[in-house]
C-alpha cells in the first residue's frame, strides 16, 4: 500500500469509529430571565434514538462534566420495561444546558423522595409528598363512618396540607406513630405537623360547582390508583362518585402529580356536567392577606397559623380561563373559602396548587410567596425547549 493511500484509509477508519461513538445530545434552552432547576423533562425511548431491544434502564443522563444526573424510569404501558426517562435539567436564565445519554455504571435505585400511597391504617386516606411539601385527601370508608355517625369519620373533598420542614419522606413515619399510638402528627417534634384544618372547606385547591349563589361539592374520593413514585415524580389518580350540583350530575376524576423541588401539585381534572368550576383556598379565620392576580393567573392566601405563618396558592395553566374571583362565608359551618371561577374547555381543567410554610425556611413573607407563584406561572407559560441531536 502506498503511503498516501494508507493515510487516506486510516482517516476513513477514524471517521467510521468516531461516527460509531457519537452520543445522543440533549440540549435544553431557557427563554426566561429566570433560572430553571426543578422542572421535569420527559424523554421517550424513541426520542432518545434507542432501539426497541435496548433497555432504557441501562442508560443515564450526564452533564458536560460527565456527572450523572438523577433520573426516573417510567413504564407507561405496564409491560415490565421502562419507555420514558425523567430528569430535571439545570439551566441558567436566558441560557441553555447540554446533556448526553450514557451507559449506566451504578444500577442502584435512587430513593423515592416523591412518594404517595393509600393509607388503610388511618381509615382510608391517600397521602403524597416530595422534599418540600405533603398532602392528603379522604376516602370512602371515612365518608361512610361520618354518615353513620361513627367516631373518626371524615366527610370532605378538600385537600389537607401536611406542613413538613425536612427534605426526607415523613408520610410513613408519621402514620406509623399514629398506628402504633407512640405519638401524633398533630404535634411538631422537629419535622413538622398537621395543624391545617380542612373540615368541609376546600382546603388547598379543592373544587366546587357554583349554581346561582350556592357552592356544591363532591364527597370523598371513591377509588384510587398509584401510577408512579420515585426520585423525581409521584403520580396517582382519584375517582369520585357522581355528585349533584342543584340538579346537575357531575362526573369527576383527576390525576395528581408532584415533582421534586416543587411546592405545588399538578391537578388534571376531567369533569362532566358543568362548563365552569370554582377552585378554592380555605381562609380559616379570614384574617390573612388575599391575592387575586388575573394577569398572571393565580390566587393566594397568606395567614398566621399557630406560632408560624403559611401561604397557600393556586396557579392556572391558562389565565384566560379565569372568569371571576369570589369569597364565600358560611358562619354556621364556619366555612370560609377564596375562589377563582374558571371555564372548563373540553371538560378538562389543569392547575397547580400547594403551600409554603414559614418554618420550612423557604418563604418569610407573603411577598416572597407571591413572587414564587408569579414565577411558577411564567415557567408554565414558557416551557423549556428540548432538542435531541
C-alpha positions as CSV (number, residue, x, y, z in Angstrom):
1,X,0.0,0.0,0.0
2,X,1.3,3.4,-0.9
3,X,1.9,5.9,2.0
4,X,-0.8,8.3,0.7
5,X,-3.3,5.5,0.3
6,X,-2.6,4.3,3.8
7,X,-3.2,7.7,5.3
8,X,-6.5,8.1,3.4
9,X,-7.5,4.6,4.6
10,X,-6.6,5.4,8.3
11,X,-8.5,8.7,8.1
12,X,-11.5,6.8,6.8
13,X,-11.3,4.3,9.6
14,X,-11.1,7.1,12.2
15,X,-14.2,8.7,10.7
16,X,-16.1,5.4,10.9
17,X,-15.1,4.9,14.6
18,X,-16.0,8.5,15.5
19,X,-19.4,8.1,13.9
20,X,-20.0,4.9,15.8
21,X,-19.1,6.6,19.0
22,X,-21.4,9.6,18.5
23,X,-23.6,10.2,21.5
24,X,-27.2,11.4,21.8
25,X,-27.1,15.0,22.9
26,X,-30.0,16.7,24.7
27,X,-30.0,20.5,24.5
28,X,-32.3,22.3,26.9
29,X,-32.9,26.0,26.3
30,X,-34.4,28.5,28.8
31,X,-36.0,31.6,27.2
32,X,-36.9,33.2,30.5
33,X,-34.9,35.6,32.6
34,X,-35.3,33.1,35.5
35,X,-33.1,30.1,36.4
36,X,-34.8,26.7,35.9
37,X,-33.9,24.0,38.4
38,X,-36.8,21.7,39.3
39,X,-38.7,21.3,36.1
40,X,-39.1,17.8,34.8
41,X,-38.3,16.8,31.2
42,X,-39.8,13.6,29.9
43,X,-38.0,11.8,27.1
44,X,-39.2,8.6,25.4
45,X,-37.1,5.7,24.3
46,X,-37.7,6.5,20.6
47,X,-36.8,10.2,21.1
48,X,-33.5,9.1,22.6
49,X,-32.8,7.1,19.4
50,X,-32.7,3.8,21.3
51,X,-33.6,0.5,19.6
52,X,-36.6,-1.5,20.7
53,X,-34.3,-4.2,22.1
54,X,-32.3,-1.6,24.2
55,X,-33.1,-1.5,27.9
56,X,-33.7,2.2,28.8
57,X,-32.7,1.5,32.4
58,X,-29.2,0.8,31.2
59,X,-28.8,4.5,30.4
60,X,-28.5,7.7,32.4
61,X,-28.1,11.4,31.7
62,X,-24.7,13.1,32.2
63,X,-23.8,16.7,32.1
64,X,-20.9,18.2,30.2
65,X,-18.6,17.3,33.2
66,X,-19.8,13.7,32.8
67,X,-21.6,13.9,36.1
68,X,-24.6,11.5,36.2
69,X,-28.0,13.2,36.8
70,X,-30.8,11.9,39.0
71,X,-33.3,10.1,36.6
72,X,-36.5,8.2,37.0
73,X,-37.6,5.4,34.6
74,X,-41.3,5.1,33.8
75,X,-43.1,2.0,32.4
76,X,-46.1,3.7,30.7
77,X,-47.6,0.6,29.1
78,X,-47.0,-1.7,32.0
79,X,-45.1,-4.3,30.1
80,X,-42.3,-4.5,32.6
81,X,-39.9,-2.3,30.7
82,X,-39.2,1.4,31.0
83,X,-40.2,3.5,28.0
84,X,-39.8,7.0,29.4
85,X,-36.9,8.7,31.3
86,X,-37.5,11.7,33.5
87,X,-34.8,14.2,34.6
88,X,-34.6,17.8,35.9
89,X,-32.0,19.9,34.0
90,X,-30.4,22.9,35.5
91,X,-30.5,25.9,33.1
92,X,-29.4,29.5,33.9
93,X,-31.6,32.5,32.9
94,X,-31.6,33.1,29.1
95,X,-29.2,30.2,28.6
96,X,-29.0,26.6,27.6
97,X,-27.5,23.4,29.0
98,X,-26.5,20.2,27.3
99,X,-26.6,16.6,28.5
100,X,-25.7,13.3,26.9
101,X,-27.1,9.8,27.2
102,X,-24.6,7.5,28.6
103,X,-24.4,3.9,29.7
104,X,-25.2,3.5,33.4
105,X,-22.5,2.2,35.7
106,X,-24.4,2.3,39.0
107,X,-27.5,0.2,38.9
108,X,-28.7,1.1,42.4
109,X,-32.1,2.7,42.5
110,X,-32.4,6.3,43.9
111,X,-34.7,6.9,46.9
112,X,-38.4,7.6,46.2
113,X,-38.4,11.2,47.6
114,X,-41.6,11.8,45.6
115,X,-43.9,9.3,47.2
116,X,-47.6,8.6,47.5
117,X,-49.8,5.7,48.8
118,X,-53.2,4.6,50.1
119,X,-53.3,4.6,53.9
120,X,-55.6,2.0,55.3
121,X,-54.2,2.2,58.8
122,X,-55.7,5.7,59.1
123,X,-59.2,4.8,57.8
124,X,-58.5,5.3,54.1
125,X,-56.5,8.5,53.4
126,X,-54.5,8.9,50.3
127,X,-51.3,10.9,51.0
128,X,-48.5,12.2,48.9
129,X,-45.2,14.2,49.4
130,X,-41.9,15.3,48.0
131,X,-38.9,17.0,49.5
132,X,-40.8,20.3,50.2
133,X,-44.5,19.5,51.0
134,X,-47.0,16.8,51.8
135,X,-50.8,16.5,51.3
136,X,-53.7,14.1,51.9
137,X,-57.3,13.5,50.9
138,X,-60.0,11.3,52.3
139,X,-61.6,8.1,51.1
140,X,-65.0,6.3,51.1
141,X,-64.6,4.5,54.4
142,X,-64.1,7.8,56.2
143,X,-67.1,9.1,54.4
144,X,-69.3,6.1,55.4
145,X,-68.2,6.4,59.0
146,X,-69.1,10.1,59.1
147,X,-72.5,9.5,57.5
148,X,-73.3,6.7,60.0
149,X,-72.1,8.8,63.0
150,X,-69.1,6.6,63.7
151,X,-66.3,8.3,65.6
152,X,-63.2,9.1,63.4
153,X,-65.1,9.6,60.2
154,X,-64.4,12.4,57.7
155,X,-66.6,13.8,55.0
156,X,-64.6,16.2,52.9
157,X,-63.2,16.5,49.3
158,X,-60.9,19.3,50.5
159,X,-57.2,19.0,50.2
160,X,-55.2,18.8,53.5
161,X,-51.7,20.2,53.9
162,X,-49.1,18.4,56.0
163,X,-46.6,21.0,57.0
164,X,-43.2,19.4,56.8
165,X,-39.8,21.1,57.2
166,X,-37.4,18.3,56.4
167,X,-36.4,17.1,52.9
168,X,-36.7,13.4,53.7
169,X,-40.0,11.4,53.5
170,X,-42.3,11.6,56.5
171,X,-45.6,10.1,55.5
172,X,-44.8,6.5,56.6
173,X,-43.1,7.7,59.8
174,X,-46.0,10.0,60.8
175,X,-48.7,7.4,60.1
176,X,-46.7,4.7,62.0
177,X,-46.7,6.9,65.1
178,X,-50.5,7.2,64.7
179,X,-51.0,3.4,64.2
180,X,-48.6,2.4,67.0
181,X,-50.0,5.1,69.3
182,X,-46.4,6.2,70.0
183,X,-47.0,9.8,69.0
184,X,-49.1,12.2,67.0
185,X,-48.6,14.0,63.7
186,X,-50.6,16.9,65.2
187,X,-47.5,17.9,67.3
188,X,-44.3,19.2,65.8
189,X,-41.2,17.3,67.1
190,X,-38.8,18.8,64.6
191,X,-40.1,17.5,61.3
192,X,-43.4,19.4,61.0
193,X,-47.1,18.7,61.8
194,X,-50.6,18.6,60.5
195,X,-52.3,21.6,62.0
196,X,-54.0,22.7,58.8
197,X,-57.8,22.3,59.4
198,X,-59.8,21.4,56.3
199,X,-63.2,20.2,57.5
200,X,-65.8,20.7,54.8
201,X,-63.9,23.6,53.3
202,X,-61.9,23.4,50.1
203,X,-58.6,23.2,51.8
204,X,-55.7,23.8,49.4
205,X,-57.1,23.7,45.9
206,X,-60.3,21.7,46.2
207,X,-63.1,22.4,43.7
208,X,-66.8,23.4,43.8
209,X,-69.5,24.0,41.3
210,X,-71.4,27.2,41.8
211,X,-75.1,27.3,40.8
212,X,-76.7,30.7,41.4
213,X,-75.3,31.7,44.8
214,X,-74.6,28.2,46.2
215,X,-71.4,26.2,46.0
216,X,-71.8,22.4,45.7
217,X,-69.0,19.9,46.5
218,X,-68.3,16.2,45.8
219,X,-67.9,13.8,48.7
220,X,-64.7,11.8,49.4
221,X,-62.9,10.0,46.6
222,X,-64.4,6.6,45.7
223,X,-61.3,4.9,44.1
224,X,-57.6,5.5,43.6
225,X,-54.7,4.2,41.6
226,X,-51.0,4.8,42.3
227,X,-49.3,5.5,38.9
228,X,-45.7,6.1,40.0
229,X,-43.3,7.1,42.8
230,X,-39.6,7.8,42.5
231,X,-36.8,10.3,43.0
232,X,-38.4,12.9,40.7
233,X,-42.1,12.3,40.4
234,X,-45.1,10.7,42.1
235,X,-48.4,10.5,40.3
236,X,-51.8,8.9,41.1
237,X,-55.4,9.1,40.0
238,X,-58.6,9.6,42.0
239,X,-62.2,8.9,41.0
240,X,-65.3,10.4,42.6
241,X,-68.8,9.1,42.7
242,X,-71.2,11.2,40.5
243,X,-72.4,14.1,42.6
244,X,-75.2,16.6,42.4
245,X,-75.0,20.4,42.0
246,X,-78.6,21.6,42.1
247,X,-79.8,19.0,39.6
248,X,-76.5,18.9,37.6
249,X,-75.0,15.5,37.6
250,X,-71.3,16.0,38.0
251,X,-68.8,13.2,37.0
252,X,-65.2,13.8,38.1
253,X,-61.9,12.1,38.1
254,X,-58.4,13.6,38.4
255,X,-54.7,12.9,38.0
256,X,-52.4,14.5,40.6
257,X,-48.7,14.9,40.0
258,X,-46.0,16.2,42.4
259,X,-42.4,16.6,41.3
260,X,-39.2,17.0,43.3
261,X,-38.4,20.6,44.4
262,X,-41.9,21.9,43.8
263,X,-44.3,23.3,46.4
264,X,-47.3,22.9,44.0
265,X,-49.0,19.7,42.9
266,X,-50.4,19.5,39.4
267,X,-54.2,18.7,39.2
268,X,-55.5,17.5,35.9
269,X,-59.3,17.3,36.3
270,X,-61.8,15.7,33.9
271,X,-65.2,17.0,34.8
272,X,-68.5,16.4,33.0
273,X,-71.8,18.1,33.9
274,X,-70.7,21.8,34.2
275,X,-68.8,24.1,31.9
276,X,-67.4,26.1,34.9
277,X,-65.8,25.2,38.2
278,X,-64.6,27.2,41.2
279,X,-61.2,26.3,42.7
280,X,-60.8,27.3,46.3
281,X,-58.5,28.0,49.2
282,X,-59.5,27.8,52.9
283,X,-59.4,31.1,54.7
284,X,-59.7,29.7,58.2
285,X,-60.1,32.9,60.4
286,X,-60.2,35.1,57.3
287,X,-57.7,37.5,58.8
288,X,-54.8,36.9,56.3
289,X,-53.7,38.5,53.0
290,X,-55.7,37.5,50.0
291,X,-54.3,38.0,46.5
292,X,-56.1,37.6,43.1
293,X,-53.9,38.1,40.1
294,X,-55.7,37.5,36.8
295,X,-52.9,38.9,34.7
296,X,-50.5,36.2,35.9
297,X,-53.2,33.6,36.6
298,X,-53.1,32.8,40.3
299,X,-54.8,33.3,43.7
300,X,-53.1,33.1,47.1
301,X,-53.7,33.4,50.8
302,X,-51.1,34.2,53.5
303,X,-52.2,33.7,57.1
304,X,-51.0,33.3,60.7
305,X,-51.2,29.7,61.7
306,X,-50.5,28.8,65.3
307,X,-46.9,30.0,66.0
308,X,-45.9,30.5,62.4
309,X,-47.3,31.7,59.0
310,X,-48.5,29.9,55.9
311,X,-49.1,30.7,52.3
312,X,-51.4,28.7,50.0
313,X,-52.0,29.2,46.3
314,X,-53.4,28.1,43.0
315,X,-51.8,28.7,39.6
316,X,-53.8,28.1,36.4
317,X,-52.2,26.9,33.3
318,X,-54.4,29.1,31.2
319,X,-55.1,32.5,32.8
320,X,-57.7,33.2,30.0
321,X,-60.0,30.6,31.5
322,X,-60.4,32.7,34.7
323,X,-63.9,34.2,34.8
324,X,-64.1,35.8,38.3
325,X,-63.0,35.8,41.9
326,X,-65.2,35.3,44.9
327,X,-65.2,35.0,48.7
328,X,-67.6,32.5,50.3
329,X,-68.5,32.7,54.0
330,X,-70.8,30.4,56.0
331,X,-70.8,31.3,59.6
332,X,-73.0,28.3,60.6
333,X,-70.5,25.8,59.3
334,X,-67.5,28.1,60.0
335,X,-66.5,27.7,56.3
336,X,-64.7,30.5,54.5
337,X,-63.2,30.0,51.0
338,X,-61.5,32.2,48.5
339,X,-62.4,31.1,44.9
340,X,-61.4,31.5,41.4
341,X,-64.1,30.6,38.9
342,X,-62.8,29.2,35.7
343,X,-64.1,27.8,32.4
344,X,-63.5,24.1,31.6
345,X,-62.7,23.8,27.9
346,X,-63.3,20.3,26.5
347,X,-64.3,19.1,30.0
348,X,-60.7,19.4,31.2
349,X,-59.0,21.7,33.7
350,X,-55.4,21.9,34.8
351,X,-54.0,23.9,37.6
352,X,-51.2,23.7,40.3
353,X,-51.9,24.1,44.0
354,X,-49.8,24.0,47.2
355,X,-48.3,25.8,50.1
356,X,-45.2,27.4,51.6
357,X,-44.7,27.2,55.4
358,X,-42.6,29.8,57.1
359,X,-41.0,27.3,59.4
360,X,-39.6,25.3,56.4
361,X,-37.4,28.4,55.8
362,X,-38.4,28.7,52.2
363,X,-40.6,31.8,52.4
364,X,-40.5,34.5,55.0
365,X,-43.5,36.7,54.0
366,X,-46.4,37.0,51.5
367,X,-44.3,39.0,49.0
368,X,-41.8,36.0,48.7
369,X,-44.7,33.6,48.4
370,X,-46.5,35.6,45.7
371,X,-43.2,36.0,43.8
372,X,-42.8,32.2,43.8
373,X,-46.4,31.8,42.4
374,X,-45.8,34.5,39.8
375,X,-42.5,32.9,38.6
376,X,-44.2,29.5,38.6
377,X,-46.9,30.9,36.3
378,X,-44.2,32.3,34.0
379,X,-42.4,28.9,33.8
380,X,-45.6,27.2,32.9
381,X,-46.3,29.7,30.1
382,X,-42.7,29.3,28.7
383,X,-41.7,25.6,29.0
384,X,-38.1,24.5,28.5
385,X,-37.2,23.9,24.8
386,X,-35.7,20.5,24.4
387,X,-33.7,19.5,21.2
388,X,-32.3,16.0,20.7
389,X,-29.3,15.5,18.4
